């Protein structure tokens, strides 16, 4: 259907709009002003002491709150204090056992990798593993164990180890 200027001038158009939910990628809220609230320690303590009492102006139909004198015993406050005294402290979360660098190498690299690929004998292997373990980059491998990243790290360290070994001999 084509709409011409004549039909727009008549102003007899009826447009039906159907609401469609659309997910937004980003929402920006601007002109938000925060209101500063200043409370003293005494105000905060008083709020904590009276948090169970009804708020002024809050009327519940059919409920009549018993208003006692200020010297009456506050059993709710006492109950909360006893609960806080008797509740068990939260047990600290058990940390997952951290894998050390040698275990990572043992699980990711076969035994012949050091002999065939890196050309290290058994005596050099222990020194090489200590050399690699001293590097801070080895901790990053422990956080995200990846076979390819581990082998790349070992090749790079092997070059540095060979250079260091040749410098010591000279």
Phi, psi and omega in degrees: 000133178254138178253128180254173179298328181297317180291328178289323179293326179293333179059042180241039181262139176238117183247125177263126179247131180253123179292137182231126179284131180228130180281133180265141178284322185212138177238125179246125178253121181242166179059042176262123179250136180263142180261124180283133178239125180250120178236140176273170178297325179293321178298316181295320179295319179294322178296317179295323180290327187251019185290342180272344183281153181291151182279143177297138181091349179270112182248125176248124184295130178085005180243124177244113180281135178279119180263117179260179178280163180295345181268358179292157180281132178264094185291329179293317179297317179296319179298319179295320180293319178294319178300315180296327178289322187267345183291146181282142175291147179294135178288136179296144181294137179286128179283146176290140182299127181279135179274136177271169187298321182295321178292322178299315180295320180296325182276332185263329185249134175289161184298322183283353179300319182290325182281310186282312187274312184268351178056052178242140174272179187295326179290319179290332182299314180296316177297319180297317179295322176295320178298315180291320182295332180286342181283133180296338179293339179293332177292328178293325177294327180292326180290326181224081183291119180224130185298314183293317179295323179294314180293322177298318178299317181294321177297316180296317180291330178296318177298314180295323180293318179296319178297315181296321181294319179290328177292322180293322180292327181280000000 
